[in-house]
Amino acid sequence: MISHSHNCSFTINDGAIYWVFRNINLPDSTANESESHSYAMYSLIVDRAALGRQEIIGQASIIFDYESPLVTNQVYHQVINSSKKAGVLKIWPNPARTGATITIAARRDINGYYI
């Protein structure tokens, strides 16, 4: 866990991470949009030798109170064994509706592509 917006607990079970934010009482986005958000930031250490070129699929189901889950879009990551170092790529917001912001910490050649 790198950081989080509110006190929370988490567990890892069968390759899935479960976060629980209890009693954070977020306001409705129509009442106070800027205060209606919460997040959990994490990082993973991936065994590249075991994964090869497999994809890691990320998706979240967000449950408010006793409502049905809100399911986010899927995010795909492909782990590639390479001795070349990539920069840090950040894309937000996720999910995006009309646009997204992309930042790259360093420009590198990755398999013939420059990022």
Order of alpha helices (4+ residues) and beta strands (2+ residues): beta-beta-beta-beta-alpha-beta-beta-beta-beta-beta-beta-beta-beta
